[in-house]
Amino acid sequence: MKYKRILLKLSGESLQGSQKYGLSMEMLQSYAEQIKAVAATGVQIGIVIGGGNIFRGLQGAKRGFDRVKGDQMGMLATIINSLALQSALEDNGVKAKVLTSIRMEPIGEYYSKARALELLEAGYVVIIGGGTSNPYFSTDTASALRGIEIEAEVMLKGTRVDGVYTADPEKDPTAVKFKEITFDEVYARNLKVMDMTSFTLCKENGLHIIVFDMDTPGNLERVLAGEEIGTLVKL
């Protein structure tokens, strides 16, 4: 495998599958199988999951929720997703632990870099829930922060789109996919890879990003084997 330690960012929306809300058991099983295949090769895996399939703080704020309360609800949604993925992994025989950025034992252990590294070295898949624990920061920012903290070699952003394009491929049929692109070019073209806070955090700390389609079974293993699927964002 090309990398020894990775941070995998999963989209909450992807976990709902074809449903409009909540958790799809089929998607959870598909993700668990893909992660199991990679964990079996010895790659150390940290995971951050969004919460958009359950609640989005920003959308809540637009509907009249206080932004801070809305973001806190979103953080709790990420922990529900983290527990669901942990359960799916354990059902598939994979050792997995949930660490939370907000104290809530016995649901998950309180996150620290030292504990995350200890678990990764012991062969656990480490799922970090609760975002950064602060409002106004997205789970993209949480994944950038955790990726840097656990000294991951790369952040893999698993989405429903198979890479970074010149425009939104779902709206513009002429959009062209990049095989690789620099952080500066993403800024210059104003492309939406992640929100600006998380993207800048990755750039300043030299954490490269691979954007790929996680919803196609086997893609995670292919990316880690060095196949050129998705888009590499690099310095």
Secondary structure as the mmCIF struct_conf table of DSSP 4:
data_model
#
loop_
_struct_conf.conf_type_id
_struct_conf.id
_struct_conf.beg_label_comp_id
_struct_conf.beg_label_asym_id
_struct_conf.beg_label_seq_id
_struct_conf.end_label_comp_id
_struct_conf.end_label_asym_id
_struct_conf.end_label_seq_id
BEND BEND1 LYS A 4 LYS A 4
STRN STRN1 ARG A 5 LEU A 10
TURN_TY1_P TURN_TY1_P1 GLY A 12 GLY A 12
HELX_RH_3T_P HELX_RH_3T_P1 GLU A 13 GLN A 16
TURN_TY1_P TURN_TY1_P2 GLY A 17 SER A 18
BEND BEND2 GLN A 19 GLY A 22
HELX_RH_AL_P HELX_RH_AL_P1 MET A 25 ALA A 39
TURN_TY1_P TURN_TY1_P3 ALA A 40 GLY A 42
STRN STRN2 GLN A 44 ILE A 49
TURN_TY1_P TURN_TY1_P4 GLY A 52 ILE A 54
HELX_RH_AL_P HELX_RH_AL_P2 GLY A 57 LYS A 62
TURN_TY1_P TURN_TY1_P5 ARG A 63 GLY A 64
HELX_RH_AL_P HELX_RH_AL_P3 ARG A 67 ASP A 91
TURN_TY1_P TURN_TY1_P6 ASN A 92 GLY A 93
STRN STRN3 ALA A 96 THR A 100
BEND BEND3 SER A 101 ILE A 102
STRN STRN4 MET A 104 MET A 104
TURN_TY1_P TURN_TY1_P7 GLU A 105 ILE A 107
STRN STRN5 GLY A 108 GLY A 108
STRN STRN6 GLU A 109 TYR A 110
HELX_LH_PP_P HELX_LH_PP_P1 TYR A 111 TYR A 111
HELX_RH_AL_P HELX_RH_AL_P4 LYS A 113 GLU A 121
TURN_TY1_P TURN_TY1_P8 ALA A 122 GLY A 123
STRN STRN7 VAL A 125 GLY A 129
BEND BEND4 GLY A 130 GLY A 130
TURN_TY1_P TURN_TY1_P9 GLY A 131 THR A 132
BEND BEND5 SER A 133 ASN A 134
TURN_TY1_P TURN_TY1_P10 PRO A 135 TYR A 136
HELX_RH_AL_P HELX_RH_AL_P5 THR A 139 GLU A 149
TURN_TY1_P TURN_TY1_P11 ILE A 150 GLU A 151
BEND BEND6 GLU A 153 GLU A 153
STRN STRN8 VAL A 154 THR A 159
BEND BEND7 ARG A 160 GLY A 163
STRN STRN9 TYR A 165 TYR A 165
BEND BEND8 THR A 166 ALA A 167
TURN_TY1_P TURN_TY1_P12 PRO A 169 LYS A 171
TURN_TY1_P TURN_TY1_P13 PRO A 173 THR A 174
STRN STRN10 LYS A 177 LYS A 177
BEND BEND9 LYS A 179 LYS A 179
STRN STRN11 GLU A 180 THR A 182
HELX_RH_AL_P HELX_RH_AL_P6 PHE A 183 ARG A 189
TURN_TY1_P TURN_TY1_P14 ASN A 190 ASN A 190
BEND BEND10 VAL A 193 MET A 194
HELX_RH_AL_P HELX_RH_AL_P7 MET A 196 GLU A 204
TURN_TY1_P TURN_TY1_P15 ASN A 205 GLY A 206
STRN STRN12 HIS A 208 ASP A 213
TURN_TY1_P TURN_TY1_P16 MET A 214 ASP A 215
BEND BEND11 THR A 216 THR A 216
TURN_TY1_P TURN_TY1_P17 PRO A 217 GLY A 218
HELX_RH_AL_P HELX_RH_AL_P8 ASN A 219 LEU A 224
TURN_TY1_P TURN_TY1_P18 ALA A 225 GLY A 226
BEND BEND12 GLY A 230 GLY A 230
STRN STRN13 THR A 231 LYS A 234
#
